[in-house]
Amino acid sequence: MAIQDKVKSFIESNRLLQQGDRVLVGLSGGADSVALLRLLGLLEYECVAVHCNFHLRGDESDRDQKFVEELCADLGVVLSVMHYDTVGYARERQCSVEMAARELRYNDFERLRVRYGCQAIAVAHHIDDSVETVLMNLIRGTGLRGMTGIRPRNGNVVRPLLCLRRTDIENWMRGQKQKYVTDSTNLECDYTRNKIRLQLLPLLRQLNPDVDDAIHSTSTRLMECFHIYSDAVGRDIERCVSSDGNRSVIDIGRLRQSASVEAVLYEILSPHGYNDSRISDIMGSLDGEPGRRFVSNSAVVVKDRDSLILMENVESGSADIVMKVEKKDGYTVCSGEKRVLSVRIVPAGTPIVRDRNVAMLDADRLSDSLLLRTWRQGDRFVPFGMKGRRLLSDFMTDLKMDILQKRNQLVLCDGDNIVWVVGQRIDNRYRVNADTSSILLLESFQ
C-alpha cells in the first residue's frame, strides 16, 4: 500500500480528521513533520503550520526557521513562528528543558488552533516514537497506561503518522526529492530518549530483528486491555471518591469493595506524584489511627477516621500562614500567584450575600490593618447569631471537619479578635446592623 493511502486509511479508521477539516500542523523542519505537512496536503486537508524556535541550538535553530519559512512559502501554507526563552522558562518553572519546550509549544498550539479555526492539531509522531516511549516508561517505572505507547488522538491533538516507521518516512521523502533539516541533538546521547534510540534499540534488534514491530503490536493490544481496565477502575473511583474544590475524599469502606484496591489507589494518586512504594505505605495505613500524612511534591494524603483525604497544592512544611490584609476598596490578597481573598468596601444597604465564602462585616468596627492566619489551639470567637465565645476547635468538630480541613483552616483577625472563620462563619460582634455606615465585603477563593 502506498504511504499516502496508508495514512488516509489510518486517519479514517481512527476518526482523526474529516474531509475538509482545517489542520494546524506542528512543523519543526525535520523529515517527520515535513512529511506530515506534505501528506496532509496531498490528502486535500487545508493546513496551517506553526514552527517553534526554542533558541536552544544557536545558528541551527535559525537555520530550521529559515528552512520552514521557505518551505511554507513554496507550498502556499500560512505559517506562524513562535519564539521562546526556553531555558528561562525551565528555570522559572523548575522543570527540565524538554518539559519546558513541551509546555510552551502545546499551549501555543491550542491558542493558534482556535485563532485559525482549525479542527485539530497534527503532530508527526510515528511508530518508532511510540516504541521509544514504551521503553522509556518501562525503564522509569510505569502503570498499564505507560505501556500503551503514544495514542493516535489526545483531545485536539492527532497523530496521522502513527501507522508509519521512521524508515518509511525517510524513503518516501527521498522518493519525493523533498529536502528537510536534521536536528544535530538527535545524534547525541545526552537525553534518555536518544540513548534508547541510539544504544538500547540497536542492541535489542540483535536479539530480535523485529523487536520494534513486536513492541508496537504489544502496546496496541495493551491499549485495548487498558480500555477495559480503565472502565472498571473508573467505576470504582466514581463510587468511592467525592470531590470538594481542590480536595478529594476517598471512602475507605467503598474502596475496599474494589476488585483491586491497589489499582484504584494507583490511578487516583500516581498523577499527584505518588510512586508504587508510597502507595503501598498508604494502603498499609487503612487500618491505622487517624492523622498519618503522606506528602508528595504536589499533594498531601491524610488518613482520617473512615477516609483518605487528598489535597492538591499543599506544601510539605507545616508553618503557619500569616498575611496582612488592608481595609481598602478593590484589593486582592495573594500568596505567590494564588489569589486568597478579594477585599471591597461597599455602602450600607448593600444586600447581604448568603454564601459561606463571602463575609460582610461592619467596616466601622474594624481597624485599617487585619491579619489572615492559620488557626491556633485556644482560638475563640463569637459565632454569628450567638452571644457567648466558643473554642474554634469545638466549632470545627461540630461541623464534622476532617483532619486536613482543620489543619488548613484560616481565620481573619483584628488584633486579638477573630472576625471571620474563613469560609465558615463571621464573628457576631462584627455583623452588619442598622448603625453600619459602610461594609467590608470579603470573598475567599479557597
ABEGO torsion letter per residue (X at the ends): XBAAAAAAAAAAAAGABBBGBBBBBBBAGBAAAAAAAAAAAAAGBBBBBBBBBAGAAEAAAAAAAAAAAAAAAAAGBBBBBBBBBAAAAAAAAGBBAAAAAAAAAAAAAAAAAAAAGBABBBBABBAAAAAAAAAAAAAAEBBAAAAAEBBABBEABBBAAAABBAAAAAAAAAAAGBBBBBBAAAABAABAAAAAAAAAAAAAAAABAAAAAAAAAAAAAAAAAAAAAAAAAAAAAAAABBBBEABBBBBAAAAAABABAAAAAAAAAAAAGBBAAAAAAAAAAAABBBGBBBBBAABBBBBBAABBBBBBGBBABABBBBBBBBBBBGBBBBBEABBABBBBBBBBGBBBBBBAABBBBBAAABBABBBBBBBBBGBBBBBBGBABBBBAAAAAAAAGBBAAAAAABBBBBBEABBABBBGABBBAAABBBAABABBBBBBBAX
